């Protein structure tokens, strides 16, 4: 398959950065998919004398390794690394050639210290915007440690494996043949799963922060930048860098940026934060906050961080329907991300729970893939914008059901049906299907604050004033975890800046 002119132009620039020769070791047959992979690799090899192609016997066909003449890298691509995975392919080329991955020295040391054989396999779809984070992280681990190897498996070309292993969410990672995890994960999270978490001892020498930000979404990063620019000691405790934004594909209302995508935006924001002296502690979950002489934030690993002020930018997560079968079939047909997991349900019947903007956008998205889409809305009418309602109503394979109270999701190894009650007639109905996409709004990540003394409203949101202050002296809050009227990226960024300025003002008045 021929690469378009724009992609070839970009690729040519990257190929000039190769630091050593590269060998594609390929395992191909005479089938159509093998033909596509053969053409793809041949076209790239023709662009530079530094790349050669050799035949090899690999576990899957079509597949290929990226290695160099002197040593195996452990990186295998089964299928075509196009779509969102094209970047993973480019980075693998550069890193195998000798270009150092952009990860912290502490992460590099942890990877190199692993002294056991680890073979990872990641099942992806090319439309999944979360998959490259996992693929690229595991490729880095494979480049840095010869005991580690990683195979990316493109689900479209290996549908038989997808069906056999009942994979209904991507990315899904297997380690040494056993399912390890599913969903977006950072390199820190993958390291913790493979080699064990960091210990509390590693936080012993942190000292006292002037501002400690808890959370790594737009609000938290904005707060960290504003605080660090004041020249004060700033730290960030981040469980998942980027938060909800990493699940956002198209962003068209960030002023000054007509269009971007969530992962790209957060990568730019992280680069911005790294221009300042901010101590970012990734993959660390806060479990308690206390106000003594200083503010103390306790982490899940037992470490206690101390600060003069704290900014809670905890974000939110998808609300559950809380019906039988929802958690039992999580990643086995129940999911939240139509962009990531939609291709796995091509030609199948699915349901979307929720008739707001997110639900109707999901239904429109899925209608191009699924055989039939059912939208279940609890209220008598949809809540989505009229323009979205008009679009969904025009689709022949979407059925909208209002006054539908979801009762149960059923199946054996995976989802097979959804049952709902008609709230008007009290009649119970069951729909045979294979996928359920839950889109019923967000809930703030504040459950751990229940006994902290930080005031929450009835929805569990942190109550913050127009300076970002909470009721707890020295503790501020910003973003979707607060009682702000609107939950938007740009509003969270502004609230993060407000909280940081409020914290700085508090510090200079003490």
N, C-alpha and C positions, 0 to 999 in steps of 0.2 A: 504494500500500500504506500503510495507516494506521499511524502510530507509536503505540506504547502510551503509556499515561498517564504512566508513570514517566520514559520517555525524553523525552516532551514537556516534562515539568516541569524536567528537567535542561537541556534545550535552551533553554527560556525564560530561564533564568538566564544562559546564555552569550550569548544574543542581546541582552540588556541591556548587554553589555560591548562591543558593536560601536562602533567609534570613527568610522566614516563609512558612507555608503551602500554597498550591495553589489548587483551585478547578476549574476544567473544567465543566461548565454547558452547556450541549449539547442539541441541537434540531435536531434530525435526523429522517429520514424516512427509507423506505425499498429500496430506489432507489440506483443505482450504485454510485452516487456521495456521498450519505450519508455513504455508505459502505467504501469508501476511507477515509472519515474524521474519521469515527469510528475506523478504523484500525490505522490511523496515531496517534490519541490521545491515544488509548489503548497502543500502543507500547511505547509512551513516558511515560505514567503513570507507566508502568511496570519497568521503569528504576530508579524510586525513590519513597520511601514511602511518600514523601512530597506532591505528587500530587494524588488527587482523582477525580473521575468523577461522576457527578450527571445529571439526566435528567432535562430538563427545557423547557418551552414554550417560544420560541423566535420568532421574526418577520419573520425570514427566515429559511428555511431548505434546505441544511444542514448549520448549524452555531454553534458557541460556544463562550462563554465568558471565559475570564481568570480573576479570582477573588480570594479573600482569604476568609476564613471562617467568618471573622468579618465584612467585608465591601465590597460593590460592587465597581469595578474599572471603569465601564463604557466602557471597551474595548471588542469589539465583532469582531470575524473573521467569515465572511460568505464565505464558501469555504475553500480551502486548502491554507495555507500560506507557499507555497514552492517557488522555484525559488528565485528571488530577495527579496521576502517577508519573507523568512525563518529567516533572521536577524531581521526583525520587530517582528516576533513571539518570538524569543529568548529574545530580549530586553524587550518585554511586560512581559514575565515571570519574569525576574529579577526585573523590576521596580514595578510590582504588589506585589512581595514578600517583597519589602521594600528597594531595592537598589536605591539610588538617581540617577535620570537622569543627564547626563552630559550637563547641560545648565547653563548659567550665572545666578547669583543670581538676577539680575535685571529682567531677563525673568521670573524666578520663581515667583517673586513678582507680575509682571503684570498678570500672569496666575491666581494666587490665588486671585487677586483683582477683577476678573470678577464675577459679582453678577447677572447673568441671565442664564437661561437654554439654553444650546447650544448642539444640537445633530448634529454631523457631520457624513456624509456618503461619503466614498471615493471609487470610482470604479477604479479598477486596472487591469493590465494584469501581469502575472508572469514573462514576459520577459522585462518588463519596468524597466529601471534602474533609472528613476526619481521618480517612485511611492513610494519607501520606505522612501524617505525624508519626503514626506507628511504624510504617514501612521505613521511613527515614531513620527513626531512632534505632530500630533493630539492625538496619544496614550499618549504621555507625558502630554499633557494638560488634558486628561481624568484622569490620575493617580493623578495629583496635585490638581484638583478642582472637587469636587463631583457634581457640577452643569453641568459639561461637559461630554459628552459621544461620542464615535466614533465607527463606524462600517466600517471595510474594506470589500469590496465586490469584489470577484474575478470574473471578467467578463466571464471567460470560463464556470463557473458553473451557472451563472445567465444571460445567453444570452438573455432571454426574457426581463429582465429589461433593458439591454443594448439597445435592439431594441426598446422597448416602450419609453424610454427616449431619443432615438436618440443620444446616446453617441458615438462619433467617435474620441475621443482623451482621453488618460489617462495620469496622473490621473485626474479625474473629481470629484470635491468636491461639495456636497450638504450640506447646513446648514439649519436645521429645515424645510427640504422638498423643499427648493428652491436652484437652482444651484448657487453656490458661485464663483467658479473659476475653471480653467483647466490649467494643466501644472505643472512643477516643482515649488515648493514654499518652502521657509524656514520657520522655526517656527516664525521668526520675521514677515514675510509677512503675515502668517496666523493670527497672533495676531493682526496685523494692520487691517486686513479685519474684524475680529470678534469683536474687542474691540476699534478700532480707532487707528490712528498713534501716535507716540511719538511727543511731542511738542518741539518747539524751546527752551523753558526754560531749558530743560534737557541738553543743550549743553553750557549753559552760563558760566560754570566754567572750561572749557577745557584749558584755557590759550593759550599760543603761542607754536606751534609745531616747532621743528627744521626741520623736514621733514614730510609733509603730503602727503600720497599716496592716489590717487583717483583710485579705481579699486581693484578687489579682485581675479583676475586670476593668472596664473603663474608669469607674469611679476610683478604684484603688490605685491604678497607675497614675491617674491625674493627680490624686492626692500626694503620691510619692514624688512626682516631678516637682510640684509646687513646694513641697516641704524641703526637698533636697536643694532646690534653688535658693533657699534661704540660708544655706550653709550649715544646717543643723543635722545631727546624726539621725538618719532615716533607715528604717527597716521595713520589710514586707514579708508577711507570712501568707503563703499562697498554697492552697490545696490544689486547684486546677487553674493554671495560668490562662487568662482570657475569659473564663467563665462562659456564660450563655452565648457570648458573641462568637465563640468558636463554632457554634451550631447554626450561625446565621450566614446564609449563602449570599444573597444580594442585599447590599446596603446602598440606598439611593437618596437618603435624606440627611446625610452628614454634610453640613454646610461647607461648601468649598471643594467637596469631593463628590462629583456627580454619580460615580459608581465605584464601589469596592466590595470586597468579600470579607467575612468575619476573620478567618485565619490570616489573611493578608494584612488586615488592619491591625490585628493584635501583634503580628510580627514587627510591623512598623513602630507600634507603641513600645514594644519591648526594646527595640533598638534605641528609641528615644530615652527610655528610663536608664538604659545602660550607659548613657553619656554622663550620668551623675553617680555620685557615691551612694548608691542604695544597696543595702544588704538584702538581697532577695533570697528567701528561704522557701524553695519550692517543695511541693508534695508534702506539706506539713499542715495538719488539721488542728485548728484551735478547738479546745473542748471546754475551756472555762476562762473567765476574766474576773479579776478581783481588784478592788481599790484599797490599798493600804497606804503606806507612805508614798509608794509608787504604784503604778498600774501594773498588774501581773497578768500575763497571758500564758495559760498552760496549754501545752501541745499534747497530742495523742500519745506521743512517745515518752511523756513524762517530763520533758524539758519545760522550764519556766522562764519566759522572757520578761524583762522589766523595762518600763518606759515611763517618761514623764507625761506623755499623752498617747492616746490610741485613737485610731480612726477605723471604724467598723464599716467595711464596704463588702458585705458578704454575698450580695447578689441573690438570686432566686433559682428555683429549679421547677421542672414540669410538675404540675399537679396530677396526682393519680386519681383514677376513677374509684379506687378502693372497692372493687368487686372481686368475688372469687375467680381465680384463674389469671388475674392480671399479673401478679408477681410470679406465679408458677410458670407462666409461658413467656416471661421476659426474655428477649432474644430468641424465642422459639415461635415467633409470630406476633408478639406484642412489642411495639416500639414507639418512638416519638419522632423519628427523623425520616420523612419521606424522601429527602434528597439522598441520604446514605443508603437506606434499605429498600427504597422503592424498586430498583431493578431486580431484586430477588423475588419480587412478586409479579413479574411480567406474565401476563396471560392468566392471572389468578383473580379470585374474588377477594376483596378487602373491604374493611370498614374504617371510617374516620369518626372518632367520637369527638364532637365539638363543632358548633356552627358559627364560631367567631371567625375573625380574619385568618388566623393561623389554620383553623380546620378547613375552611373553604379553599385557601391557597393550597393546602395539602391535597385536597380532593382533586383540584384542577391539575396539579402536578401528577398525581397518581393515575388520572384518567388516560394519560398518554401511554401508560404501561400496562395497567391492570385490565382484566376482562370486564369486571364490574366493580364500581365503587359505591358503597352505601355510606351516607352521612347521617349520623345519629345525633340529633340535637334535643336536649332536655326540654327547652322552652317551646312555646307554641310557634315561634318564628325564629329564623336565623338572625344572628347578631352581626354578621359580617357586613362590610360596606356594600352598598347596593350594586356597585360596578362588579364586585366579585360574585354577588348573588346572580346577577344577569349572566355572567360567564358560565357559572357552574350549571345553571338551569338550562343552558343551551347545549350541554354535553349529553350525548345519547346514552352513555354508559355510566352516568351518575344518578343515583336515586337518593333524594333527600327525604329523610323521615324525621318529622318534628314530634314533640311531646313523647320522646323516646327515653325512658329511664333504663339505662344499661343495668342488667341484673347479674350476668355471669358470662365468662369466657371459658369455653370448654374445649377439650381435645384429649389426646393420649400423649404422644411424644411432642406434639406441636398443636397449634391452634387449628380447630376444625369447625367451630361455630361460635356465634355470639347470640345471647338471649337478651331481649329487652321487653319492658312492659309499656304498653300504650297508656299514657297517663290520662287520656280522655275516657277510654273504654275499660281500662284495667285488664285488657287482654294481653296474654303473653305470646311473644313471637320469637322464632329462632331463625337465624340466617346461617347457612353453611358457607364458610369462607376459610381463608388461610392466613389472613393478616389483619391486625388491628392497630391503627395508628391513633394514639391518644393525644388530643390537642385541646385541652380544656383550661389553659391558662397556667399561671406560675404561682409559686408559693415561696415566701422569703426563707432564706437559710438561717433562721434564727432560733431553731428549737433548742440549741445548746445554751441560749441566753436566758432561759426560763427562770432560773434561780439566781441570776447574776446581779440583780438590782437594776439592770437597764430596762427602762419602761418600754413596753410594747403595746400596740393597740389590739383591738379584737381580731384583726387579721394576722397578727404576729409580726407586724412591721415595727421597726424601731421608730420611736417618736423623736424627731429632731427639729430644732428651731431654725431660723433663717441664717444662723451662723454655723449650722451643722452640729450644734451641741446637743447631747442627750441630757437626761436628768442626772447622770453620774459624772461627778466633777472630773474634768480632764478627758472624758471619753466623747468622741464625736462619731458621726455616722453619715454615710452618703450612698446614693445609688438605689437600686431596686429593692434593697432590704429595708428601706425607710418608708415613711408615710408620705413620700412625695406624690403629688397628684398624678404625674405621668411617668411611665417607665420607658425611657428612650435612651439610646447611647449618648446622644449629645447632652441630654439633661443630666445623666450620670457623670459625665466628664465635668460639667459645670459644678455639680454638687461635690465632687471630689476636690476640686480647686477651692470651693467655699470651705469645706471641712479643714483642709490644710491651712488656709489662711486663718480660720477660726482657732486652730490649734496653736499656730504661731503667735497669734494675738494673746492667747491664754498664757503661753510660756513667758512672753516678755512682761506680763503683768504680775507674774508670781514673785 
